[in-house]
Amino acid sequence: MEKIIQIAAGRGPAECTWVVAQVLKKVLEEAQDQNLDVVLLQREKGEENGTIETASISVKGKNADQFVKSWVGTIQWIGQSQFRKMHKRKNWFIGIFEIEPQKNAIVSENDIQYQAMRSSGAGGQHVNKVSSAIRATHIPTGIAVVAMDSRSQHQNKKLATERLIKKLEDEKLVKLKNHVGKQWENQLHVERGNPVRVFTGSDFKKNKVEKSYKGTRQKLKNDLRNENN
Protein backbone atom coordinates (compact mmCIF):
# COMPACT_ATOMS: atom_id res chain seq x y z
CA MET A 1 0.00 0.00 0.00
CA GLU A 2 1.30 3.44 -0.95
CA LYS A 3 0.18 6.70 0.60
CA ILE A 4 1.38 10.18 -0.30
CA ILE A 5 1.23 13.13 2.07
CA GLN A 6 2.12 16.78 1.67
CA ILE A 7 3.38 18.89 4.57
CA ALA A 8 2.65 22.56 3.89
CA ALA A 9 3.17 25.90 5.60
CA GLY A 10 0.30 27.42 3.65
CA ARG A 11 0.44 31.21 3.72
CA GLY A 12 2.14 31.11 7.08
CA PRO A 13 5.27 33.17 7.88
CA ALA A 14 8.85 31.94 8.23
CA GLU A 15 8.02 30.39 11.60
CA CYS A 16 5.61 28.02 9.89
CA THR A 17 8.23 26.96 7.36
CA TRP A 18 10.50 26.15 10.30
CA VAL A 19 7.71 23.99 11.73
CA VAL A 20 7.37 22.17 8.39
CA ALA A 21 11.06 21.27 8.52
CA GLN A 22 10.74 19.95 12.08
CA VAL A 23 7.58 17.98 11.30
CA LEU A 24 9.22 16.41 8.25
CA LYS A 25 12.00 15.10 10.52
CA LYS A 26 9.42 13.71 12.95
CA VAL A 27 7.45 12.01 10.18
CA LEU A 28 10.57 10.36 8.74
CA GLU A 29 11.76 9.23 12.19
CA GLU A 30 8.38 7.78 13.12
CA ALA A 31 8.04 6.01 9.75
CA GLN A 32 11.47 4.45 10.23
CA ASP A 33 10.52 3.29 13.74
CA GLN A 34 7.47 1.57 12.23
CA ASN A 35 9.54 -0.08 9.46
CA LEU A 36 7.78 1.84 6.70
CA ASP A 37 9.42 2.67 3.38
CA VAL A 38 9.55 6.43 2.83
CA VAL A 39 10.63 8.37 -0.27
CA LEU A 40 10.95 12.15 -0.31
CA LEU A 41 9.22 13.17 -3.55
CA GLN A 42 9.43 16.94 -3.40
CA ARG A 43 10.77 19.65 -1.14
CA GLU A 44 10.69 23.42 -1.51
CA LYS A 45 13.09 25.31 0.74
CA GLY A 46 11.92 28.36 2.65
CA GLU A 47 13.59 31.76 2.67
CA GLU A 48 15.34 31.17 5.99
CA ASN A 49 18.05 28.57 6.56
CA GLY A 50 16.70 25.24 7.74
CA THR A 51 13.12 25.96 6.68
CA ILE A 52 10.82 24.24 4.18
CA GLU A 53 7.77 25.69 2.44
CA THR A 54 6.34 22.32 1.47
CA ALA A 55 7.42 18.70 1.29
CA SER A 56 5.76 15.59 -0.11
CA ILE A 57 6.62 12.02 0.77
CA SER A 58 5.54 8.55 -0.31
CA VAL A 59 4.86 6.05 2.47
CA LYS A 60 4.71 2.33 1.79
CA GLY A 61 4.17 -0.58 4.14
CA LYS A 62 1.68 -2.70 6.00
CA ASN A 63 0.55 0.06 8.35
CA ALA A 64 0.94 2.98 5.91
CA ASP A 65 -2.77 3.83 6.00
CA GLN A 66 -2.91 4.00 9.80
CA PHE A 67 0.35 5.96 9.92
CA VAL A 68 -0.92 8.58 7.46
CA LYS A 69 -4.25 8.95 9.26
CA SER A 70 -2.38 9.73 12.47
CA TRP A 71 -0.68 12.71 10.80
CA VAL A 72 -3.22 14.18 8.36
CA GLY A 73 -4.75 17.42 9.61
CA THR A 74 -3.54 20.58 11.32
CA ILE A 75 -0.26 20.50 13.26
CA GLN A 76 0.31 23.10 15.99
CA TRP A 77 3.59 24.29 17.45
CA ILE A 78 3.62 26.35 20.63
CA GLY A 79 6.79 28.33 21.08
CA GLN A 80 8.77 31.52 20.69
CA SER A 81 9.51 32.65 17.14
CA GLN A 82 12.90 31.45 15.92
CA PHE A 83 13.29 34.56 13.78
CA ARG A 84 11.51 37.35 15.67
CA LYS A 85 12.49 37.10 19.32
CA MET A 86 10.21 39.94 20.44
CA HIS A 87 7.18 38.62 18.54
CA LYS A 88 4.24 37.97 20.88
CA ARG A 89 2.64 35.19 18.90
CA LYS A 90 3.22 31.72 20.38
CA ASN A 91 0.91 29.50 18.30
CA TRP A 92 1.87 28.42 14.77
CA PHE A 93 -0.03 26.12 12.44
CA ILE A 94 0.82 24.03 9.38
CA GLY A 95 -1.16 21.41 7.47
CA ILE A 96 -0.62 17.82 6.37
CA PHE A 97 -2.74 16.61 3.46
CA GLU A 98 -3.13 13.26 1.74
CA ILE A 99 -2.61 13.19 -2.02
CA GLU A 100 -4.12 10.56 -4.27
CA PRO A 101 -1.24 8.51 -5.74
CA GLN A 102 -1.09 7.83 -9.44
CA LYS A 103 -1.78 4.32 -10.62
CA ASN A 104 1.34 2.34 -11.39
CA ALA A 105 1.24 0.58 -14.74
CA ILE A 106 2.92 -2.84 -14.83
CA VAL A 107 5.53 -3.15 -17.56
CA SER A 108 4.61 -6.06 -19.82
CA GLU A 109 7.23 -7.88 -21.86
CA ASN A 110 4.81 -7.70 -24.79
CA ASP A 111 5.21 -3.91 -24.70
CA ILE A 112 8.98 -4.12 -25.21
CA GLN A 113 10.46 -4.30 -28.69
CA TYR A 114 14.02 -5.61 -29.09
CA GLN A 115 16.29 -4.78 -31.99
CA ALA A 116 19.76 -6.22 -32.57
CA MET A 117 22.39 -3.77 -33.73
CA ARG A 118 26.13 -3.59 -34.17
CA SER A 119 28.15 -2.42 -31.21
CA SER A 120 30.21 0.72 -31.62
CA GLY A 121 33.48 1.79 -30.06
CA ALA A 122 36.48 -0.24 -28.95
CA GLY A 123 36.34 -4.01 -29.28
CA GLY A 124 38.26 -4.97 -32.39
CA GLN A 125 36.87 -6.94 -35.29
CA HIS A 126 34.16 -8.58 -33.18
CA VAL A 127 32.02 -5.46 -32.81
CA ASN A 128 32.23 -4.81 -36.53
CA LYS A 129 30.96 -8.23 -37.59
CA VAL A 130 28.50 -9.33 -34.90
CA SER A 131 25.22 -7.58 -34.07
CA SER A 132 25.44 -8.20 -30.34
CA ALA A 133 24.13 -4.86 -29.06
CA ILE A 134 20.44 -4.65 -28.18
CA ARG A 135 18.06 -1.71 -28.34
CA ALA A 136 15.00 -2.14 -26.11
CA THR A 137 12.02 0.14 -26.79
CA HIS A 138 8.93 0.52 -24.64
CA ILE A 139 6.25 0.71 -27.34
CA PRO A 140 3.54 2.64 -25.37
CA THR A 141 5.91 5.47 -24.40
CA GLY A 142 8.64 5.27 -27.05
CA ILE A 143 11.34 5.25 -24.36
CA ALA A 144 14.40 3.31 -25.51
CA VAL A 145 17.75 2.16 -24.12
CA VAL A 146 20.76 0.40 -25.62
CA ALA A 147 23.00 -2.28 -24.07
CA MET A 148 26.34 -3.22 -25.66
CA ASP A 149 28.33 -4.13 -22.57
CA SER A 150 28.67 -7.82 -23.37
CA ARG A 151 29.63 -9.88 -26.43
CA SER A 152 26.60 -12.01 -25.64
CA GLN A 153 23.42 -10.84 -27.31
CA HIS A 154 21.41 -12.68 -24.66
CA GLN A 155 23.25 -10.88 -21.86
CA ASN A 156 22.80 -7.51 -23.56
CA LYS A 157 19.07 -8.19 -23.92
CA LYS A 158 18.87 -8.83 -20.20
CA LEU A 159 20.81 -5.64 -19.42
CA ALA A 160 18.68 -3.61 -21.82
CA THR A 161 15.49 -4.87 -20.16
CA GLU A 162 16.77 -3.95 -16.70
CA ARG A 163 17.82 -0.49 -17.84
CA LEU A 164 14.52 0.12 -19.60
CA ILE A 165 12.51 -0.81 -16.52
CA LYS A 166 14.73 1.47 -14.39
CA LYS A 167 14.26 4.33 -16.86
CA LEU A 168 10.48 3.82 -16.88
CA GLU A 169 10.47 3.92 -13.07
CA ASP A 170 12.46 7.17 -13.14
CA GLU A 171 9.97 8.65 -15.62
CA LYS A 172 7.13 7.54 -13.37
CA LEU A 173 8.75 9.30 -10.43
CA VAL A 174 9.08 12.52 -12.44
CA LYS A 175 5.39 12.35 -13.36
CA LEU A 176 4.52 11.74 -9.74
CA LYS A 177 6.53 14.78 -8.66
CA ASN A 178 4.67 16.87 -11.25
CA HIS A 179 1.40 15.47 -9.96
CA VAL A 180 2.36 16.45 -6.44
CA GLY A 181 3.34 19.92 -7.64
CA LYS A 182 -0.21 20.46 -8.87
CA GLN A 183 -1.47 20.07 -5.31
CA TRP A 184 -0.11 23.47 -4.29
CA GLU A 185 -3.62 24.69 -3.57
CA ASN A 186 -3.25 22.75 -0.33
CA GLN A 187 -0.89 25.54 0.66
CA LEU A 188 -3.87 27.86 0.89
CA HIS A 189 -6.01 25.72 3.17
CA VAL A 190 -4.29 25.33 6.53
CA GLU A 191 -6.99 25.41 9.18
CA ARG A 192 -6.27 26.55 12.70
CA GLY A 193 -7.76 24.74 15.63
CA ASN A 194 -8.44 21.06 16.34
CA PRO A 195 -4.81 20.01 15.73
CA VAL A 196 -4.06 16.31 15.35
CA ARG A 197 -0.67 16.84 16.98
CA VAL A 198 0.83 19.57 19.12
CA PHE A 199 4.54 20.26 19.65
CA THR A 200 6.19 22.73 22.00
CA GLY A 201 9.46 24.52 22.59
CA SER A 202 12.64 24.84 20.58
CA ASP A 203 13.31 21.12 21.11
CA PHE A 204 9.97 20.38 19.43
CA LYS A 205 8.60 17.99 22.03
CA LYS A 206 5.28 16.33 21.35
CA ASN A 207 2.30 17.29 23.51
CA LYS A 208 -0.61 14.95 23.99
CA VAL A 209 -3.75 16.22 22.25
CA GLU A 210 -6.68 15.85 24.61
CA LYS A 211 -10.07 15.79 22.98
CA SER A 212 -12.72 17.72 24.87
CA TYR A 213 -16.37 16.86 24.39
CA LYS A 214 -17.67 19.55 26.74
CA GLY A 215 -18.60 21.87 23.88
CA THR A 216 -20.34 19.06 22.00
CA ARG A 217 -22.39 18.05 25.03
CA GLN A 218 -23.40 21.66 25.65
CA LYS A 219 -24.51 22.03 22.04
CA LEU A 220 -26.65 18.89 22.27
CA LYS A 221 -28.25 20.22 25.47
CA ASN A 222 -29.04 23.57 23.82
CA ASP A 223 -30.51 21.84 20.76
CA LEU A 224 -32.70 19.65 22.95
CA ARG A 225 -33.80 22.66 24.99
CA ASN A 226 -34.73 24.57 21.81
CA GLU A 227 -36.79 21.61 20.53
CA ASN A 228 -38.78 21.48 23.75
CA ASN A 229 -39.50 25.21 23.77
N, C-alpha and C positions, 0 to 999 in steps of 0.2 A: 504494500500500500504506500502510495506517495501522496504527501500533503505539501502544499506550498504556502508559506506565510510571508507577509510583508510587514516590516516594522517601520513606522513612519512618524516623523515629528510634526506632520501637518504644517500649519502656518505658524507653529510655535517658534519662539526665539532660540538663540544659541543654546540656552540651558536645555531646551528640549532635545536638541541634536546631541548634546552630551548624554542625555538619558538614553537615547536610541543606542548609542555606542555601548553603554553599560548593559542595557537589556540584551543586546546582541550577544555579548560575552556570556550572560547568564543563560540564555537560550542554548547556546552551543555547549556550555558546560553541563547543563541538565540533560541535554540530548545524549551526550557522551556517557553520562552516568547511567542512562537507561539503555545503552547499547543500540542507539538509533544511528542510522547513516544520515549525515547532514552534508549538503553541498551549498556553498554560498553562491547564489546565482547573480546577484547584483548588489552593488553598494555605491552610494553617492556620498562623498565626503562633505562635511559641513564647512563653514567658513573658518571656524576655529580649529586649532590642532586637537586631534583626538575626538572629533565629533563626526557624526554621520547623519545626513538628512533622511535617508531611507535605505533599507537593506531588505533583500528577499532571499529566503533560503528554502531548499527542498529537504523534506524530512521523510525518510523511508524506514520502515520497520514494523514489527508486529503491533506495537502500541502507539504508532504514529498518530492515529486519530485521537486517542485520549490525550496524548501529549499536546497536540495542537489546540484542542478544546480548552486545555488548562491555561493557555496563553492568550487566546483570541479575545480582544476587548480593549478596554482602556487601562493603561498602566500609569500609576501615579508615583511620583517621587517627591518626598518631603525633605527639603533641605535648603541651605543657603546657596545662592547663585555662585557658580564657579567663576563667573566672568564679571559680575557686578556685585562687589562685596557689600555695598551699602543698599542694595535693592531689598525692598521689604517683602516681596513675594516669596513664599516658601513652598507653594504647591505647583507642581509642573506635571503636565499630562502628555502622553504620546499614545498612539494607537497601534494595535496589531490586528491585521486583517488576513483572512484566508483567501487565497486565489485559486481559482479552478485550474488544475493542471491540464496541459494539452494531452491528447491521446497519443500514446506511443505506437507507431506502426511497426509491425514485425517485418524484418527484412526477409523476403523469400528468395530462395536460390533461383527460382524461376524468373525473378526480376533482374537477375544479373547476367549480363552478356559478356562472354570471354572472347578475346581476340588474340591470337598468337602474332608476335611481331619480332623482328630482329633486334637483338640487343645492340646498344651503341656504347662507345667508349672503349676503354682498355679491355683486353681479353684475347688478343691475338686472332688467329684465323677462325677460331670457334664461333665468335660472335658474328662473324661475317657470313657464315654458312648455315648456321642453325637458328631457327626462329624459336628461341627459348623464352623470350620475354613475353609477359602476359599483360594485356590491358583488360581491366574489369570495369564495366560500366553499369551503373544502376539505372535501368531503363526508365522508371517513373520520374526520376529527378534529373537524369543526364549527368550525374556526378561520376567521374572516372578516375581511376588510379592505375599506375603501371608498376609492375614488379619485374626486375631483371637481376636480382641479387644472385640467383643460383643458375647453374648450367642445366638444372633439371626444370623442365617445363611444368611438371607436376608440382614441384616445390614452389615455383614462382606463382602458380595459380593459387596455391594455399596462402602465400604471402599477400597476393593481390586482394583476395577475399577478406583477409583480416584487416588490411589497410582501408578497404572500401567501407567495411562495417564501422571502423573507428571514425572515418571521415563523416559518415552519415550520422553517427552519434554526436560528433562535434557540431554539425549543421543543426541537429535537433536542439542542442543546447543553446545555440545562437538564437534560434526561433523562439525558444522558451524565454530567453532573456528579453527579447523584443516584446513578447507577450506580457511579461511582467512589467515592462516599461510603460505599457498602455494602461496600467492600473494606477497611474499617478493621481487619479481623482481621489483615491483613498487618502491622499495627503490633505485633502480639504475637509475630511469628515472625522476629526478626532473629537470624540465627545468627552466632556468632563463629567465626573461623578460616576458612581457605581463601578469603581475600578476592580478588575479581576485580581490584580496584584498591586501591592504597595511596598515601596522601598524607601529607606530613609538614610540620611547622612552621607558624608563624602565617601564612606566605605560601602555604600549601597547595600545595606542589610535589608533583608526581606522582612516585612511586617505581615502578620496574619490579618487577613481581611475577614472581619466579623460581619456577617449578614444580620441586619436588624429588621424584624418584621413588625415593629411597633407602629410605624407609619401605615403599613398595610392593614393591620388590625383596626386602627382608628378609622381608616377610610371605609372599611366594611361596616363598622358601627354607624358611621354617619349615613351611609347609603341605606342601611336598614331603618334608621330613624326617619329618614326622609320618606321612605316608602310607607311607613306607618302613619305619617302626618297627613 
